[in-house]
Amino acid sequence: MSQAVTDSSVRVKYSSAQMTHVQVHVGPHGRIVIPAEFRRVLNMEPGATLVAYVADGNRLVLEDHRAHVARLRGAWRHLVPTGRDPLAELEAERAGEAHLEDAELAGDDAAIEAAREEIVRSAKGTGARQ
């Protein structure tokens, strides 16, 4: 059984078993209203964070922020070798660069060499000072 709901900003057509299509109108300041039935089906509460992007050059997609991040993590997971932590490696590299800068400012040749070795270790994924 199909129903239509109409108000001044949204016209919804859906079947009682599953929603299919929604026509929304862009209001003042570019705002759109997400129909209550969609919010209910998606468990979307007021204040929810969505990610908006254009797909296929002409589709506006609204996606739950957590679902978007999880999808992207899954899509890029194959690029990170097992057992590696890119964030920890980046932090170690930045720490090494800070140590190098401090050593250069102090003019300490031994500390400069140690900081350079620290940066090389972090680039290889073996972490900062051991």
C-alpha positions, -999 to +999 in steps of 0.1 A: +000+000+000+015+033-011+010+066+008+020+102+000+027+128+027+028+164+017+037+196+035+052+229+023+088+217+023+087+179+015+067+154-004+073+118+005+061+087-014+067+054+002+052+020+006+043+007+040+070-020+037+099+001+026+105+038+017+115+043-019+118+079-030+116+113-014+113+147-030+126+175-008+128+212-016+157+234-008+146+261+016+160+293+028+198+292+034+200+259+014+183+239+041+165+206+035+143+186+058+150+149+062+115+133+066+106+119+100+101+084+086+136+084+072+150+097+105+131+069+123+143+041+100+179+054+103+177+059+141+188+095+134+185+117+165+185+156+166+221+168+165+234+138+145+264+145+124+262+137+087+288+138+059+275+153+027+292+146-006+285+146-044+287+112-060+286+103-097+287+140-105+250+147-098+239+129-066+239+145-032+247+118-006+241+122+032+258+096+053+260+091+090+295+103+101+304+071+119+293+049+090+312+071+066+344+068+087+340+030+090+334+027+053+365+047+045+387+028+070+375-005+053+382+009+019+418+019+028+426-010+051+444-030+024+470-002+021+482-006+057+504-036+062+494-059+091+511-049+124+518-013+113+503+018+130+506+048+107+495+072+133+521+060+158+547+062+130+538+097+122+540+107+158+574+091+161+586+109+130+573+143+143+590+137+177+623+129+159+620+161+139+614+181+171+645+164+187+665+172+155+655+208+156+664+211+193+698+194+187+706+217+158+697+248+179+720+235+207+748+227+182+751+192+197+765+169+169+759+137+188+722+146+195+718+156+158+730+122+147+707+104+173+677+125+161+684+116+125+686+079+134+653+083+153+637+098+121+650+069+100+636+043+125+602+060+125+602+060+087+608+022+087+579+017+112+601+006+141+591+035+164+608+062+182+636+060+208+640+025+222 
